[in-house]
Amino acid sequence: MRVLITGASGFIGSALSVALTARGDEVVPLGRGADHAGPTWDIVAGTIDHGALDGIDAVVHLAGAPILPPWTARKKQRILDSRVKGTDLIARAVADGGTPTLVTASGMDYYGDRGDEVLTESEPPGEGFMSHVAAAWEQAASPAVEAGLRVAHLRTSLVLSASGGSLPKMMLPFRFFVGGPIGGGRQWWSWIRLDDEVGAILHILDSPIRGPVNLASPNPVRNAEFMAALGDAMGRPSWFPTPAFLLRTVLGADAADALLLESKRVVPSVLESTGFSFDHPEIRAAMQHAVTDH
């Protein structure tokens, strides 16, 4: 299989590229700028190199601007545009070229703050900026859907690995013995180990799955349990809570709520119903493996 990947050098993209290559597939990174050796694209100009999709069996679209706060009005627009405009450009190219499969990133932020509600892929979008972004992100793939191609949306949860993503930032307070629950600690956090994230994407590429897919462990946990597992894995206590008001002051209310304080109890209904098996379904074992990633 020849797989074109946007964001191939990123946290998830690089791990996916290694896994695809290891099993004998050919990875074609879609890059930006004249110094990129392979095919390139330009979201602002709305262009992709002619012939970039020739002979491509599937496209995995992972590129998007970082969502780290603070969220200024300009930063919010960049977060939205990078996802919507980038996905629209890829979807139109896939539709024009007839590439049979498009697997495109989304996020569990689609669901918004939903308390104790168990969230399968059939649930409607929630409220708030990141929910709006995720819904618009998925809608931007419509040209490929309308062309009759198979499109899957990766509603990814918190990906656990010390090699990238959010976990290294969460580990830092524990190194100084000041780690602990965030806010009240009762909000549900959905998570997935990096190797299961990659395995799930391979599973989707190899199957007829289409539509939204929750990439999350079957066992979401409350934030307090998540942080306790992280502390145990690092040999540190988890006793120093971070108040919600402090997070909202430092990060801004929108970002603090969406990224840390909202409750999202996401479960992988589609993955489980199609036979995917998780290597790390439980938080404590998964965290032990995650903190040793390099």
Backbone hydrogen bonds, N-H to C=O, Kabsch-Sander energy under -0.5 kcal/mol:
donor,donor_aa,acceptor,acceptor_aa,energy
3,V,1,M,-0.6
3,V,26,E,-3.0
4,L,2,R,-0.5
4,L,58,A,-2.4
5,I,28,V,-2.0
6,T,60,V,-2.1
7,G,30,L,-0.6
8,A,5,I,-0.5
10,G,7,G,-1.6
14,S,10,G,-2.6
15,A,11,F,-0.9
16,L,12,I,-2.6
17,S,13,G,-2.4
18,V,14,S,-1.9
19,A,15,A,-2.0
20,L,16,L,-2.7
21,T,17,S,-2.4
22,A,18,V,-2.3
23,R,19,A,-1.2
24,G,21,T,-1.5
25,D,20,L,-2.5
26,E,1,M,-2.6
27,V,25,D,-0.5
28,V,3,V,-3.0
30,L,5,I,-2.9
31,G,29,P,-0.7
31,G,39,P,-2.3
36,H,33,G,-1.4
41,W,31,G,-2.0
42,D,47,T,-2.9
46,G,42,D,-1.5
47,T,42,D,-2.0
49,D,40,T,-2.7
52,A,49,D,-2.0
54,D,51,G,-1.4
56,I,53,L,-1.9
57,D,2,R,-2.4
58,A,2,R,-1.5
59,V,101,T,-2.1
60,V,4,L,-2.9
61,H,59,V,-0.6
61,H,103,V,-2.8
62,L,6,T,-1.3
62,L,60,V,-0.8
71,W,251,L,-0.6
72,T,70,P,-1.0
76,K,72,T,-2.6
77,Q,73,A,-1.9
78,R,74,R,-2.0
79,I,75,K,-2.6
80,L,76,K,-2.4
81,D,77,Q,-3.1
82,S,78,R,-2.5
83,R,79,I,-1.0
84,V,80,L,-2.9
85,K,81,D,-2.1
86,G,81,D,-0.8
87,T,83,R,-2.0
88,D,84,V,-2.4
89,L,85,K,-2.2
90,I,86,G,-2.2
91,A,87,T,-3.1
92,R,88,D,-2.3
93,A,89,L,-1.9
94,V,90,I,-2.7
95,A,91,A,-2.4
96,D,92,R,-2.5
97,G,93,A,-2.4
98,G,94,V,-1.5
99,T,94,V,-1.2
101,T,57,D,-0.6
102,L,150,R,-2.8
103,V,59,V,-3.2
104,T,102,L,-0.6
104,T,152,A,-2.8
105,A,61,H,-2.9
106,S,154,L,-2.3
108,M,156,T,-2.2
110,Y,107,G,-1.7
111,Y,108,M,-1.9
112,G,109,D,-0.9
114,R,112,G,-0.7
114,R,263,S,-3.0
117,E,114,R,-2.0
119,L,117,E,-0.5
119,L,265,R,-3.0
120,T,118,V,-0.7
123,E,120,T,-1.7
126,G,110,Y,-2.5
132,H,128,G,-2.2
133,V,129,F,-2.4
134,A,130,M,-2.5
135,A,131,S,-2.3
136,A,132,H,-2.4
137,W,133,V,-2.6
138,E,134,A,-2.2
139,Q,135,A,-2.1
140,A,136,A,-1.6
141,A,138,E,-1.5
142,S,139,Q,-1.9
144,A,141,A,-1.1
145,V,141,A,-1.5
146,E,142,S,-3.3
147,A,143,P,-1.0
148,G,145,V,-1.9
149,L,144,A,-2.0
150,R,100,P,-2.3
151,V,149,L,-0.6
152,A,102,L,-2.3
153,H,211,G,-2.1
154,L,104,T,-2.7
154,L,152,A,-0.5
155,R,153,H,-1.1
155,R,213,V,-2.5
156,T,154,L,-1.9
157,S,215,L,-2.1
158,L,190,S,-1.8
160,L,158,L,-0.5
160,L,192,I,-3.0
161,S,159,V,-0.6
162,A,290,A,-1.8
164,G,161,S,-1.0
167,L,159,V,-0.5
167,L,164,G,-0.5
169,K,166,S,-0.7
170,M,166,S,-1.6
171,M,167,L,-2.1
172,L,168,P,-1.0
174,F,170,M,-0.6
175,R,171,M,-1.5
175,R,172,L,-0.6
176,F,172,L,-0.8
176,F,173,P,-1.0
177,F,174,F,-1.7
178,V,173,P,-2.6
183,G,242,T,-3.0
185,G,182,I,-1.7
189,W,221,V,-3.6
192,I,158,L,-2.4
194,L,160,L,-1.9
197,E,193,R,-2.4
198,V,194,L,-2.5
199,G,195,D,-2.3
200,A,196,D,-2.6
201,I,197,E,-1.8
202,L,198,V,-2.3
203,H,199,G,-2.3
204,I,200,A,-2.2
205,L,201,I,-2.5
206,D,202,L,-1.9
207,S,204,I,-1.0
211,G,151,V,-3.5
213,V,153,H,-2.6
215,L,155,R,-1.7
215,L,213,V,-0.6
216,A,214,N,-1.1
217,S,191,W,-3.8
221,V,189,W,-2.0
223,N,187,Q,-2.5
224,A,185,G,-2.6
225,E,222,R,-0.6
226,F,222,R,-2.2
227,M,223,N,-2.8
228,A,224,A,-2.0
229,A,225,E,-2.3
230,L,226,F,-2.0
231,G,227,M,-2.6
232,D,228,A,-2.5
233,A,229,A,-2.2
234,M,230,L,-1.5
235,G,231,G,-0.6
235,G,232,D,-1.0
236,R,231,G,-3.4
239,W,179,G,-0.9
240,F,179,G,-2.2
242,T,181,P,-2.5
247,L,243,P,-1.7
248,R,244,A,-2.5
249,T,245,F,-1.8
250,V,246,L,-2.5
251,L,247,L,-3.0
252,G,247,L,-0.5
252,G,248,R,-1.1
256,A,252,G,-2.7
257,D,253,A,-2.5
258,A,254,D,-2.4
259,L,255,A,-2.7
260,L,256,A,-1.9
261,L,256,A,-1.8
262,E,257,D,-2.5
264,K,188,W,-2.3
264,K,262,E,-0.6
265,R,117,E,-0.6
266,V,264,K,-1.2
267,V,119,L,-2.3
269,S,267,V,-1.6
272,E,268,P,-2.5
273,S,269,S,-2.1
274,T,270,V,-1.1
274,T,271,L,-0.6
275,G,272,E,-1.2
276,F,271,L,-2.5
286,A,282,E,-2.3
287,M,283,I,-2.6
288,Q,284,R,-1.9
289,H,285,A,-1.8
290,A,286,A,-2.4
291,V,287,M,-2.4
292,T,289,H,-0.9
293,D,290,A,-1.6
